């Protein structure tokens, strides 16, 4: 489902194309409202974030709706990938018995899923940032330790103190600071 245009494919009896045209997204619902249909007429879409919106709108018009996972639709794609071929693949997949479908989400469910995904991304970003910050601080700490060790090695009092067990460059340099 594109943002500006949507390919609308309508099948009639014997699965023959009745309508197959790319429409501006703001014209889709008006066109669907004019199509003649039976009670068991179904709108099939490929599942994506926007598919829930379109399903809810189509159901307001009295259509039954179904969303199919992209991996299931891909198996029915013939020819190069374009909107018309994608629409045909969705229709083919939807006609299969026992086809996999995606449950329709309410606006509230979509909002909750968005918040959960945002939070997971935020936690991941914080973790990555914390790891980088820790690595940077560890590098600074190691560099300062090297400087202190070099200074301690050049100082007679510090060398004598470091000869005692448990005394290192940091402790050995402390009295002279």
Secondary structure by P-SEA (a helix, b strand, c coil): ccccbbbbbbbcccccccccccccccaaaaaaaaccccccbbbbbccccaaaaaaaaaaaacccbbbbcaaaaaaaccccccaaaaaaaaaaaaacccccccccccaaaaaaaaaaaaaaaaaaaaaaaaaaaaaaaaaaaaaaaaaaaaaaaacaaaaaaaccccccccccccccc
